C-alpha cells in the first residue's frame, strides 16, 4: 500500500501537534519520533503496516541516482529491495555466506545493520572464478562489489536493500560500443575515398552496430536484477550456498556414471 500525499500531510500535521503538546525529556531534540508518527497515523485511520514499511524505506535513504547514459547501457549501481521475515543478523549472515563462498567476494565493511563486499582479485579467487564458469551467474561474477543495508520494519521483519556495483560490466559495454562504432566510422572513411555511395550507406550501419553493442549493457542490467533477486531468494529461504568443492564432487560423480 502506498500512502497518498494528503494522508501523509494529515499524519505529519497531527504528529507535529502531538510533539508540541508532549512534555519534553532531558536530552530531547524536540523532533518527532517514529512512535509519535505511528500514533498519529493510527488516529488518522491509516494502515499501520504501510506506515512502518514507509518509515523503514525512509531510513535507508535514496536509491542510487540515474544518469542519461543509463537508459542505454544500464546504471553503474543497481539496487533491489525486499522485506524478509528475518532479523538483520540472520539476513546479513546468510548473505555473507553466499557472497563469500559462492561468488568469490570478501567482506570489507561490517556493522549491525549493513555490510559491504568487494570482488576478490587474488590468484586463488581468479582460479575459482574460472573453474566455476557456467555454474555461477556471469553477471554476479563481474560485479565490483555489493553493499547491503537493512532497516527494521517490526519485530519479525527486516527490509534489505542490495546495491550492486556493476561498473566493470558497464565499462565493458561502453567500450565495446565505442570500439565497434569507431571501427565502422574509420572503415566508412576509407570507403569514402574509394566509393562515396558505399561510405554513405556504411556510416549509419556502423553507428547502429555500436548502439546495439551498447544496448547489450542494458540487457545485462536486466539480467543482473534477476540474479540479485535470485540471491535474495536463497537468503530468504536459507538455501545452503553451493561451493567450489560441491561443484567438483558433482563433476566427479558425472564422470563415474
C-alpha positions, 0 to 999 in steps of 0.5 A: 500500500502506498500512502497518498500525499494528503494522508501523509500531510494529515499524519505529519500535521497531527504528529507535529501537534502531538510533539508540541503538546508532549512534555519534553525529556532531558536530552530531547531534540524536540523532533518527532519520533517514529512512535509519535508518527505511528500514533498519529497515523493510527488516529488518522485511520491509516494502515499501520503496516504501510506506515512502518514499511514507509518509515523503514524505506525512509531510513535507508535513504535514496536509491542510487541516482540515474544518469542519461547514459543509463537508459542505454547501457544500464546504471553503474549501481543497481539496487533491489529491495525486499522485506524478509521475515528475518532479523538483520543478523540472520539476513546479513549472515546468510548473505555473507555466506553466499557472497563469500563462498559462492561468488568469490567476494570478501567482506570489507565493511561490517556493522549491525545493520549493513555490510559491504563486499568487494570482488576478490582479485587474488590468484586463488579467487581468479582460479575459482572464478574460472573453474566455476564458469557456467555454474555461477551467474556471469553477471554476479561474477563481474560485479565490483562489489555489493553493499547491503543495508537493512532497516527494521520494519517490526519485530519479525521483519527486516527490509534489505536493500542490495546495491550492486556495483556493476561498473566493470560490466558497464565499462565493458559495454561502453567500450565495446560500443565505442570500439565497434562504432569507431571501427565502422566510422574509420572503415566508412572513411576509407570507403569514402575515398574509394566509393562515396555511395558505399561510405554513405550507406556504411556510416549509419550501419556502423553507428547502429552496430555500436548502439546495439553493442551498447544496448547489450549493457542494458540487457545485462542490467536486466539480467543482473536484477534477476540474479540479485533477486535470485540471491535474495531468494536463497537468503530468504529461504536459507538455501545452503550456498553451493561451493567450489568443492560441491561443484567438483564432487558433482563433476566427479560423480558425472564422470563415474556414471 
